[in-house]
């Protein structure tokens, strides 16, 4: 079946609009005030319904009546992401790497793939990584003064927020140091997808796939003890557990997701802290607030604003509206995280909000079976990264008139630059 063409309706919220990418919250609050749901054009140009309230978001993310793969819906579906991507000019042989990842699987397929990597991200293993993450953060911070201009201003995005998580995830997966700049470049090119120039996406994705094939060949010639080596063994010793395309997609997903979201957690979080000097001061006086501060960074300005589209396998009545069988629903994470029913005074940035509270009140890492596999590692990187900055540069400040400069990637809160004065 072919997906429905992009709608010409003028009442749809266009999630590709630059204004939504740079500041989605006015749109989110308009949807909340209008009842909590609204029709929209998703970033793949296909129609869906947005839901912004915490209760609905958690249902869409965690209820088995919603699935990621349209193949798991009996009968007609309103739109298929693979058809939309092909229609936008993405090469059919590359589409699978964008639509068949761990993040796109349901039920048994999701469980099978998740089990292959879940032991790498246990709390015990993540805690064992803490000294190495601290060392990386300290080394990056030690270099900041020499990278600053004559006014003591340095951009934290390229010199700290990105290098920290990409070094950590590449160490974990087994990507050599000399190859990491290429991954950063591919990530930037994929994130900046221009529907009018699909050849750029095709070239970036094609280069990445060929690079991963080369890494896999190297592991087969000379086995290693890193995660990539373990995945190759899982593929070759029991091919039924993991196909070659699944292996490539898993590596692609782990490296890209493992640094992109954390880089912007750091960028958005530091921006929020410096934009609220009283909060920065509290953290400077009491480093014990770091875990609570990271949770507030995730709630207030986590990278993911919208989750992947889900398909209803049957008619579902949500608090804010009905989703027909086969139709698509979009859980707005940024909406749930500012739902006043759950987070009083949601526009207020308060690093003590989560202090002493068990669990997570926000959905910054998702919810349900697709809860972020690397959540513990991301929290650790946030705590160590921000803590190291506060310790080394307690008087760090934003630079009036020089940024920060927001990115324009639909569905994500990103910064292209974050100039700070040391």
PyMOL commands that set and color helices and strands:
alter all, ss='L'
color gray80, all
select helices_A, chain A and resi 18-22+25-33+54-62+70-72+81-87+92-99+102-104+107-121+123-128+130-147+156-173+177-191+198-221+227-237+239-241+244-275+277-285+287-301+333-336+368-370+375-392
alter helices_A, ss='H'
color red, helices_A
select strands_A, chain A and resi 13-14+37-41+47-51+66-67+153-155+310-312+316-318+321-323+328-331+397-398+405-406+415-417+419-421
alter strands_A, ss='S'
color yellow, strands_A
deselect
rebuild
show_as cartoon
